[in-house]
């Protein structure tokens, strides 16, 4: 036998690639940035991480970030300009999310304002008991409400003592038109009109609702039902400021 060990000779495995020291520093800097970001979030939003599940979720996120950032150590060649762009994108995403959480109430208010301008007939909730309606181009306050659970479009009329349903709206909400007596006389801009008394099981505008509300079903066709003082006087207040009508429940 030859002295070289023959076929059972053990060849030493080549050493693995050596990780440059500067990459360890870069990885440590990335982890420090992650830690600094978490510290900032803790300071900005105290009490958000309080339960065992919260801490477990946070630990999993940190482990995933550490594992993903560990690719810096073994990457063959790093395109620093590309990495910088990616980092900037993620920093921007995190910043936007942080701002969204910190200013969520203000952003909701912006959304309500935009909704009110583009859909003026939709009452917008501006407080726990307050709704806001935006005037249309002609200056009238139209809003969507419901009668007996069915959707009805109203014109707010502070000069009308009653809430008045048009015949078409009354039929749609389930009023038995044949059983009504149109003996209620009222003076309108178009002369004397006749209507029938009716008690609606519910009349609602947004989050403001009243049950067993007396209304009048008009005998003649109308372009829109009217939300009159029989509804408005049950509110704590209603007032017009500029192009906005504010309805406040008791």
FIGU-204121 format. One record per atom (N, C-alpha, C): residue in one letter; x, y negated, z. Coordinates in steps of 0.05 Angstrom, whole numbers, plus 5000, padded with zeros to 4 digits. Each point is the difference from the previous one (the first is absolute). Layout:
% FIGU-204121
AXYZ ...
***
This chain:
% FIGU-204121
X501750245000 X498349765000 X501849755000 X499049814986 X501549755000 X499449855025 X501849825007 X499849855025 X498149774998 X498649974978 X498249764997 X497250055010 X499650255012 X497350055012 X498150144982 X500750034974 X498350154982 X497349864996 X498150174993 X497349894995 X498649895024 X501050075024 X498749915025 X501349745011 X501749884983 X501349755009 X497849785004 X500149865022 X498149785007 X501249744990 X498449884982 X500849744990 X498749785017 X501549825010 X498949785017 X498149834983 X497749935013 X498049834986 X501149714998 X499549884977 X501049734997 X498549815019 X501449815011 X498749825019 X497849844987 X497949945015 X497849844990 X500949724994 X498349864985 X500749724994 X500149835025 X502049855001 X500449825024 X498349754997 X498549945021 X498249765000 X501749765007 X500149814983 X501649765006 X498949865025 X501849885014 X499349875025 X498149774997 X500349864977 X498249764996 X497150084997 X499550254991 X497350094997 X498750055027 X501650105019 X498950035027 X499349735011 X501649804994 X499349735010 X497549894987 X499650054974 X497649914986 X497650145012 X500250275005 X497750145011 X499449905028 X502149955016 X499549895027 X498749734999 X500749834979 X498849744997 X497050034993 X499450194982 X497250054993 X498450085024 X501150195016 X498550085024 X499749775020 X502049835002 X499849775017 X497849814990 X499849974974 X497849834989 X497350125007 X499850274997 X497450135007 X499449955029 X502050045018 X499549955028 X499349715006 X501349824986 X499349715004 X497249944990 X499250134978 X497349964991 X497950105019 X500650245012 X498150105020 X499949835024 X502349895009 X500049825023 X498349754994 X500349904976 X498549764993 X496950065000 X499350234990 X497250075000 X498950045028 X501750125018 X499150035028 X499649735013 X501749814994 X499749745012 X497649854988 X499650034973 X497949864987 X497250115007 X499950275004 X497450135005 X500250175025 X500249885023 X500350165025 X497550175005 X500650255010 X497850175007 X498950184978 X501149964975 X498950164978 X501050295002 X502350055012 X501050275003 X499850065030 X498050155008 X499550045029 X499550295007 X499050164982 X499350285007 X502250194990 X499750255010 X502050204991 X499850054970 X497649994989 X499750034971 X501449784984 X499749755011 X501449774987 X503050045000 X501150085023 X502950045001 X500950234982 X498450214999 X500650234983 X500049924970 X498049844993 X499949904972 X502549824994 X500749835019 X502349834996 X502650164998 X500350215016 X502450164999 X500250144973 X497750104990 X500150134973 X500849804979 X499149765001 X500749804980 X503049945002 X501149975024 X502849955003 X501750234989 X499250255005 X501550234990 X499950004970 X497749954988 X499849994971 X501849784988 X499949775012 X501749784990 X503050075003 X500750125022 X502850085004 X500950214979 X498250194995 X500650214980 X500349884972 X498049824992 X500149884974 X502549824997 X500649845020 X502349834999 X502650155000 X499950255010 X502450165000 X501150074972 X498349964980 X500950044972 X502349824993 X500349785015 X502349824995 X502650145004 X500150195019 X502550145007 X500950184978 X498250134986 X500750204980 X499649924971 X499049764996 X499649914972 X502749984986 X500150104975 X502549994984 X500949724994 X498149844990 X500649734993 X497649825006 X500549795013 X497849825009 X499949764983 X497749964988 X499549754985 X498949805019 X501849825010 X499249825021 X497949804991 X500149914975 X498049814991 X497250135000 X499850264992 X497550135001 X499150045029 X501850085017 X499350045028 X499049745013 X501349784992 X499249745011 X497249934992 X499350064974 X497349944990 X498050175015 X500650265004 X498150175014 X499749915029 X502249925013 X499849905027 X498349755002 X500349824981 X498549765000 X497050054996 X499450204983 X497250074996 X498850115026 X501450185014 X498950125024 X499849795022 X502049825002 X499949795020 X497549824994 X499549944975 X497649844993 X497550145007 X499850274995 X497650155007 X499550005030 X502150045016 X499850005029 X499249735010 X501249794988 X499349725008 X497149944995 X499050084976 X497249944993 X498150155019 X500750255007 X498450165018 X500049875028 X502349915009 X500249875026 X498349745001 X500249844979 X498449754998 X497150075000 X499250214985 X497250074998 X498950085027 X501650155016 X499150085027 X499849765019 X502149834998 X500149775018 X497849794995 X499349974974 X498149794993 X497450124988 X499250245010 X497750134989 X497549845003 X499649865023 X497649845004 X499949774980 X502349874996 X500049784981 X499550094971 X501150244993 X499650114973 X497150084996 X498750105021 X497150064998 X498449754995 X500849785013 X498549754996 X500449914971 X502450024989 X500449934972 X498350174982 X499850265006 X498350184984 X497149925001 X499149925024 X497249925002 X499549744984 X501949825001 X499649754985 X499950054970 X501850174990 X500050064972 X497450144992 X499150195017 X497550144994 X497649814999 X500049805019 X497849815000 X500049824976 X502349944988 X500149834977 X499250144975 X500850264997 X499450154976 X497350135001 X498950045024 X497350125003 X498549845020 X499149754992 X498849825019 X497450115013 X498650184987 X497550115011 X500550215021 X502550085004 X500650215020 X500849865026 X498550035022 X500849895025 X502650115010 X501749835009 X502750095009 X500149965031 X500950215013 X500249985029 X502549845008 X499649795015 X502349835008 X500550015030 X498450155015 X500450035028 X498250225010 X500150075026 X498450225011 X497049964995 X499049755000 X497149954997 X499549804978 X501949954982 X499749784981 X500350104971 X498249914983 X500250054971 X500349734985 X501450014978 X500449774983 X499050064972 X498549814989 X499050034972 X501049764985 X501050044976 X501049794983 X497949914980 X499749744996 X497949894982 X500850074971 X497950034984 X500550054971 X500649744986 X500350004974 X500849764985 X497949785002 X497550085004 X497849805002 X499749905029 X501550115019 X499849915028 X498150165016 X498750204989 X498150175016 X501550235014 X498850085022 X501250225015 X498450264996 X500950164982 X498850264994 X501650215015 X498750205011 X501450215014 X498550274997 X501550215001 X498850274999 X499450095029 X497550095004 X499250115025 X498550264995 X498550095020 X498450244996 X497449975015 X497950124989 X497350015013 X499250305000 X499450105024 X499350285002 X502250184988 X502449915002 X502350164990 X500549974970 X498449854986 X500449964971 X501349734995 X501849994981 X501549754994 X498249794987 X500249755011 X498449784990 X501849764998 X499749854979 X501549754996 X498349765009 X501049855020 X498649785011 X501249734992 X498349804999 X500949725000 X499449895027 X502049895013 X499649895027 X498549734997 X497749985013 X498349774997 X499249915028 X501449795010 X499449905027 X497349855001 X499049934976 X497449864999 X497750195000 X500550264999 X497850195000 X499650115028 X497649985011 X499650105027 X500050305001 X499450134978 X499950305000 X502250114982 X500650255005 X501750154981 X498050134980 X500549944975 X498150074979 X501250204981 X498550224995 X500950204981 X498549964973 X501550024979 X498750004973 X498550264997 X497949994983 X498550254996 X501750244991 X501949954982 X501750224990 X501750115023 X501249825017 X501650105022 X498250155020 X497649895005 X498250145019 X499350284991 X499450044975 X499550264990 X502450195003 X502349894995 X502450165001 X500750095028 X499349845021 X500750075027 X497850175013 X497950064984 X497950195010 X497549885010 X499549744994 X497549885009 X497750094982 X497850085013 X497550084986 X498649744991 X500549924976 X498949754990 X496950014999 X498950224994 X497150024998 X498649965027 X501450055022 X498849975026 X500349735012 X501249814986 X500549735011 X497749814994 X499749815018 X498049784996 X501549744996 X499849894977 X501549754994 X498349765008 X499849975026 X498449785011 X501649795015 X502750034998 X501849815013 X500749784980 X499149755006 X500449784982 X502449845008 X501649924980 X502449845006 X500449804978 X500949765008 X500649794980 X502950034991 X500450024974 X502750034989 X500549784981 X502549994989 X500749794980 X498350034975 X499050244995 X498350044976 X497049995006 X499449915024 X497149985007 X499350205022 X497550055003 X499050195020 X500550294991 X501150155018 X500650284995 X498750185021 X499650254993 X498750195018 X501850245005 X499950095024 X501650235007 X498550185020 X501350225006 X498850195019 X502050065023 X498950015024 X501650065023 X500950295000 X502550045008 X501150275001 X502250015021 X500250215015 X502150035020 X502050204990 X502549914994 X502150174991 X501350155023 X500450254997 X501350165022 X502849905006 X501449904979 X502649895005 X500749804977 X501349795008 X501149804981 X502949955009 X501950054983 X502849985007 X501649834980 X501949865010 X501949854983 X502750075012 X501650164985 X502650085011 X499650155026 X501449925021 X499950135025 X497749895018 X498649804990 X497849885016 X497450134990 X498650125019 X497550144993 X497949955021 X497549984991 X497749975018 X497950204992 X498750125020 X497950194995 X497249875004 X498050124986 X497349905002 X499849704995 X501149924978 X500049714993 X497649934982 X498349815009 X497849924983 X501049864974 X498950084978 X500749874974 X497549954985 X500349864978 X497749954982 X500750114973 X498150154988 X500350104973 X498649814981 X501549884983 X498849804982 X498350144978 X497849874993 X498250114980 X501149954972 X501149774995 X501149934973 X502850104998 X500950064976 X502850084996 X502049785009 X502350085010 X502149825009 X502650094988 X501849804995 X502750074990 X501750135021 X499449945026 X501650115022 X498349995025 X500450195018 X498849995026 X501349785016 X498649915021 X501049775016 X500650105029 X502349915010 X500750055028 X499449745015 X497750005014 X499149765012 X500549995030 X498649815014 X500449955028 X499250235018 X498150174991 X499350225017 X502450185006 X501950014982 X502550155004 X502149815013 X500349764989 X502249835009 X499749915029 X497549965010 X499649915027 X500750215021 X500250254991 X500950215019 X503050015004 X501549844984 X502949995003 X500749815022 X502450025010 X501049805019 X500449734986 X501050014976 X500349754985 X500450064970 X499549804984 X500750014971 X500749724992 X502149974985 X500949734992 X501550014974 X499949784986 X501349984975 X502549815003 X502350104992 X502449845001 X501350024972 X499749784985 X501150014973 X498450194983 X501350194987 X498750204983 X499550265015 X500149995026 X499750245016 X497649985019 X498550225001 X497850025019 X500950205022 X499949925025 X500950175022 X497550095016 X499750275002 X497850125015 X501250145024 X499049925024 X501150115024 X497850145016 X500450265006 X498050155014 X500249945030 X497950055014 X500049965029 X501750215014 
***
